[in-house]
Amino acid sequence: MSREVFQYGLWFLLFWLMQVLLFREIELRSGWLYVQWFIYPLFVLWLPVRTPGPVVILLSFLLGLLVDVFYHSPGVHASALTGMGFLRSFVLSQLEPREGYQVQGSPTAAQYGLGWFIRYSGILMFLHILFYNISDFFTLYYWKDILLHTLWSFGASMGLILIFSMIFSPRM
Amino acid sequence: MARFFSSMLRSGSVPLFLILEVVCVSLIVRFNSSQHEIAKYSLGRIQGKLNKWRTEVSLQLSLQNRLDSMAAVQARLLESYLSANDNHLLLQVDSFRAPRDSFHLIPALVVNNSITHRNNYMTIDKGRLDGLKEDLGVVVPEGPIGIVIKVSDHYALVMSLLHQQTRVSVQLKNRGYFGSLVWKDLRNPRKMYLEDIPRHARVAVGDTVETSGFSDIFPAGMALGKVDSFWISPASDFYEMEVSIWPDIASLRHVYVVEKLNTEEKRFLEESVNHE
């Protein structure tokens, strides 16, 4: 149990630092206006299936807030990731395999198959990025821009997340 | 699904999520300049709309008040006009008689009305607690429109002029002959018939028909319509006259209940005889 906590604590730090030090720099230097690379939501996606709902939401909020510190956008990433943390249990219950989830372990591609993981992460990533862009624009007047930003960033981030989860995966 | 939601409610996810989102949104609005501007603008617009709505409502209310007070003013004006009319008539007969017949008018709103039945009624929003009782007349400035036949605490039922049993005691202005106004043409709410004018009377098309005041239900001398045509009904010694009436009973809103004061003596005297 404590090993698990330690491991996820490390993932938390790693995803946070990767986002704010690496991908934020890439976003700034690439000059692709519409594309944002979201890696940190993978932490929430990877949390063990049995993690209590409130814990997921609280961790999402904290991670989002820490990312916001570096993006100078207090609350924007946090609101989106909190929303995603809240919806995670719902999506998980909808995608539950016939034989159910294992008592221990994370919802990963290795555990439940790549197709399952693409559906799971796809739904939540899209919602997260849409939520993020709505928080960022803070008006539905520019809905076309919101949609465009969301679609581009979704494509880029899904590619990033799938590649990353093929290389790494939380081990029990 | 239901189990999922109930477990979510029990785990406290929903309140936590909502609280954290409120925190996030307040952070966003407070510390992000563009979102701050948008929020300020939107809030201003919402406030403007609310203000406008509030102003409209209060205007509506003040208009309603003004209408009510105007109805009261009109009631007083009608009161004094009708009393003057009534007394004037009496003074013609007996100039020593001091004016003492006066009327009290109670403004009311029509809350239900019909004109399409054989016997029509309307309901008004004043009742026993407002001083109404049975057999009081109901009028509009254009003329009488009905008689109160039943009262509850807050409402009264009015027998419309458009009723088979309504007989209003009327007279031809400046001619003095009196008769009864009845409703026969069920299709036309503005046409009534004047009966019982004796055939020796001199009458003309266009004569004004006014209340006689004999019944104490309506004040005397209240004009209500004019004669359209007349003929002598076969095998009788009376005229039958077609009268177009001025009150439009099909579109009533503000009406006045007339209470004639000091009628006991007259009624007492009249009830002592039996016409049969």
Contacts between the chains, C-beta under 8 A, distances in Angstrom:
chain1	res1	chain2	res2	distance
A	52	B	11	6.1
A	53	B	8	6.2
A	53	B	11	4.6
A	53	B	12	7.6
A	53	B	13	3.7
A	54	B	11	6.0
A	54	B	12	5.2
A	54	B	13	5.6
A	54	B	16	5.0
A	57	B	13	6.0
A	57	B	16	5.3
A	57	B	17	5.4
A	57	B	20	6.5
A	58	B	16	7.0
A	58	B	20	7.7
A	61	B	20	4.7
A	61	B	23	7.9
A	61	B	24	7.6
A	64	B	24	7.8
A	68	B	27	7.9
A	73	B	28	7.8
A	73	B	32	5.9
A	74	B	27	4.4
A	74	B	28	6.9
A	74	B	30	7.5
A	74	B	31	4.2
A	74	B	32	6.7
A	75	B	23	7.5
A	75	B	24	4.3
A	75	B	25	6.8
A	75	B	26	7.4
A	75	B	27	3.1
A	75	B	28	3.9
A	75	B	31	7.0
A	75	B	32	7.2
A	76	B	24	7.9
A	76	B	28	5.8
A	76	B	32	6.8
A	76	B	35	7.9
A	78	B	20	7.7
A	78	B	24	4.9
A	78	B	27	7.1
A	79	B	21	5.9
A	79	B	24	3.4
A	79	B	25	6.4
A	79	B	28	6.6
A	82	B	17	6.5
A	82	B	20	4.8
A	82	B	21	6.1
A	82	B	24	6.2
A	83	B	17	7.6
A	83	B	21	7.1
A	85	B	17	7.8
A	86	B	13	6.3
A	86	B	17	4.1
A	89	B	4	7.9
A	89	B	8	6.6
A	89	B	13	6.9
A	90	B	4	7.3
A	90	B	8	7.8
A	93	B	4	4.8
A	135	B	24	7.6
A	135	B	28	6.1
A	135	B	35	7.8
A	138	B	28	6.9
A	138	B	32	7.8
A	138	B	34	7.2
A	138	B	35	4.1
A	138	B	38	4.8
A	138	B	39	7.0
A	139	B	38	5.3
A	139	B	42	7.7
